[in-house]
Amino acid sequence: DTSLAEVNSFSPSMPISPSSMTNQYKFEDEPELRDLFITVDDPESHITAIETFITYRVVTKTSRGEFDSSEYEVRRRYQDFLWLKSKLEEAHPTLIIPPLPEKFVMKGMVERFSDDFIETRRKALHKFLNRIADHPTLTFNEDFKIFLTAQAWELSSHKKQGPGLLSRMGQTVRAVASSVRGGVKNRPEVFIEINDYVETFSQKINVLDKIAHRIYKEEREYLNEMKEYGPIHTLWSASEEDIADSLKGVASCIDKCCKATEKRMAGLSENLLPILHEYVLYSEILMGVLKRRDQIQGELDSKVDALANKKTEKDLFSEEIGKLEDKVECANNALKADWDRWKQNMQCDMRSTFTNMAENNLRYYEE
Amino acid sequence: MEDCLAKKMEITVSEAEKRTGRNAVNIQETYTAYLIETRAVESQSEGQCAPVDSLWRRYSEFELLRNYLSVTYPHIVVPPLPEKRADFVWHKLSADNMDPDFVERRRIGLENFLLRVASHPVLCQDKIFYSFLTQEGGWKEMVNETGFQLKADSRLKALNATFRVKNPDKRFTELKHYSDELQSVISHLLRVRARVADRLYGVYKVHGNYGRVFSEWSAIEKEMGDGLQSAGHHMDVYAASIDDILEEEEHYADQLKEYLFYAEALRAVCRKHELMQYDLEMAAQDLTAKKQQCEELATGTVRTFSLKGMTSKLFGQETPEQREAKIKVLEEQIQEGEQQLKSKNLEGRDFVKSAWADIERFKEQKNHDLKEALISYAVMQISMCKKGIQVWTNAKECFSKM
């Protein structure tokens, strides 16, 4: 597929090696061919004079040739993950980079270092790295490899290299400029559809997230009341003779219901809530990706316009335009491919998560 | 139980109607009237249905009936009426006396009351009760003519007796404690149950929101669309199912409430016993005092300090004639007192015997009823879970097809 091969030549940080080319675009999930296994665990807190922060242990096991060893263990902090994400976004502006857990959680006033918060974040970071590993393009990103393998000091020195602040600023300026120009004139049909979809999806997923949280809350309150309900029956049985056993029986059943409710709630918080949240973040990311694609196209369009006005330096321009057109084409293709992949994944996730919820509820009622 | 009224007669409270009328102080008010239907039970006659008699009564007339019965049969645990005002409500239930659900539950409660009275071996034979069921006009006057209000013991007297009684029958003291405990535990239970119902309602109803969003979401999806849509439908079913479930639970709550109010009836019997016992003790004390007085006068010794003794010391002894007269009076009084004491004792023992018999009957009824109520509650919970299983199995199928 020639168009796919072109993507390769335009990504600066992509290692062009024969083996990676064949691995390039695997759309079907083939778990048996996974050769990169990552876990994030063991949060530890570090206290320095200036700040307190948490690091997580990142363990990588791989059979890939380009890795010098088959096992790596490093410690990373949240900042490092942020760095990785921004590098990936830079390198692949129109690929869908997985979401990171948020910096803070505003509502609920969760302590920055509460156990629940750390655990939730750890799980999300684990998911983040694994999603990158599963992505046919991103998994071979050089910065990703460094993230997984470099020692702390190696990583900091590597971070200091790279395009740096100025070029990033340049990107931002271009972005602002293009949005000032007011949208894109010839957005292809496909992307209009995708845009509409993402807008609606984003709305719906946000509402679902809220509903799920509300249900969790109501269940917690229900549990609290039930905890008081059972013991009353035991108390009553103390004043009775004949019906004491029946009352004690009811009390123990209520206790069992409480335990079943706790299990149900755990199922929600371990499964449904994190996934819904992840897709809330995803919908934001999607909007970002679509915007960036629009930007790139905007650049192309403006250059085409400029060409139309300046007949003279045609050759120069046409070469630039040629490059930009390619760029746009690649970006579009990358996005489309990724989009399809993402949707499949999402479907899978949603399916399994809701099925899981249904199973949970089944178990609850059966108990 | 052989010749209790319930066996001879079918009693139902079949309807409730809103009425307006003028009350005692000539102000217009709205109240609910209940239709009582009675029909004699024929024995094995095919195709022969006795005619149905019916009349309308309002809640205040039921109250009057119950007060009459409590005063006239103080040794009986008189069945309680359903609550006057809606208590233990949770947010969906209204506290309005005119609310149709409340009226309906009250109708059932009133019917239950009549059936309990009619199945009671003693109460069912009461004439006033019978006329309550059958005589439309003039019943109120008939009740008032019995003068039962005069027989009622004053609350103050009863309170006094409760504090001062020295030797009540132990069983009654235990019973009083039991009824206190029963009342407190049942009202606590009902309160928490109302809160649990509220929360459960919330959980189910929020799932209904899923239904709406799923259906909206399915509009933009292709492969997932059908699965989402049908799953959403099941969420709606789930959310709607809670209404019926909780309505059934209200009946369970009403059964418990009846025994909550029965606790008060138990206490009333205990109070009567305490009153009688106190009366007895006072009479005995009085008698002893008089006997002592008599003895003192007869033997001329002053055993205990008394004002009379002092004054006679100061102002001189009475004449022998005066003393004789006094002794005579006292002897008469003592004889009267002994008679009274004997009859009071008898009364007391009779009361204890018949009250205790009724209490035993009540205990059996209570154990039976509560056991059944608990069983039906468990059955309700099982059915709720079965419904849940069905809904979520369906939903799961829809989800797996997404």
Contacts between the chains, C-beta under 8 A, distances in Angstrom:
chain1	res1	chain2	res2	distance
A	196	B	220	7.8
A	197	B	220	5.4
A	200	B	216	7.9
A	200	B	217	7.8
A	200	B	219	7.8
A	200	B	220	4.8
A	201	B	217	7.4
A	201	B	220	6.4
A	204	B	213	5.6
A	204	B	216	6.0
A	204	B	217	4.3
A	204	B	220	7.9
A	207	B	209	7.7
A	207	B	213	5.1
A	208	B	210	7.5
A	208	B	213	5.6
A	208	B	217	7.8
A	211	B	206	6.3
A	211	B	209	4.8
A	211	B	210	6.0
A	211	B	213	6.7
A	214	B	206	5.1
A	214	B	209	7.8
A	215	B	203	6.4
A	215	B	206	5.0
A	215	B	207	6.6
A	218	B	199	6.2
A	218	B	202	4.2
A	218	B	203	4.5
A	218	B	206	5.9
A	219	B	203	5.6
A	221	B	199	4.9
A	221	B	202	7.3
A	222	B	196	6.8
A	222	B	199	3.8
A	222	B	200	5.8
A	222	B	202	7.5
A	222	B	203	5.7
A	225	B	192	6.2
A	225	B	195	4.6
A	225	B	196	4.5
A	225	B	198	8.0
A	225	B	199	5.4
A	226	B	196	6.0
A	228	B	192	5.2
A	229	B	189	7.6
A	229	B	192	4.9
A	229	B	193	6.8
A	229	B	196	5.5
A	232	B	185	6.4
A	232	B	188	5.5
A	232	B	189	4.8
A	232	B	192	6.2
A	233	B	189	7.3
A	235	B	185	5.8
A	236	B	182	7.9
A	236	B	185	4.4
A	236	B	186	7.6
A	236	B	189	7.0
A	239	B	178	6.0
A	239	B	181	4.5
A	239	B	182	6.4
A	239	B	185	6.9
A	240	B	367	8.0
A	242	B	363	8.0
A	242	B	367	4.1
A	242	B	371	7.6
A	243	B	367	5.5
A	243	B	370	5.2
A	243	B	371	5.6
A	243	B	374	7.3
A	246	B	370	7.7
A	246	B	371	5.6
A	246	B	374	5.0
A	246	B	375	7.8
A	247	B	374	7.2
A	250	B	374	5.8
A	250	B	377	7.3
A	250	B	378	7.1
A	253	B	378	7.2
A	253	B	381	7.7
A	347	B	223	6.5
A	347	B	224	5.5
A	347	B	402	6.3
A	350	B	224	6.9
A	350	B	402	6.4
A	351	B	224	7.7
A	351	B	227	7.7
A	351	B	399	6.0
A	351	B	400	6.5
A	351	B	402	4.4
A	354	B	231	7.0
A	354	B	395	7.7
A	354	B	399	4.1
A	354	B	402	7.4
A	355	B	396	5.6
A	355	B	399	4.5
A	355	B	400	5.2
A	358	B	392	4.8
A	358	B	393	7.7
A	358	B	395	4.8
A	358	B	396	3.5
A	358	B	399	5.8
A	359	B	392	7.9
A	359	B	396	6.3
A	361	B	388	6.7
A	361	B	392	4.3
A	362	B	389	6.0
A	362	B	392	4.9
A	362	B	393	6.4
A	362	B	396	6.9
A	364	B	388	7.5
A	365	B	385	4.3
A	365	B	386	7.6
A	365	B	388	3.9
A	365	B	389	4.6
A	365	B	392	6.8
A	366	B	385	7.5
A	366	B	389	6.5
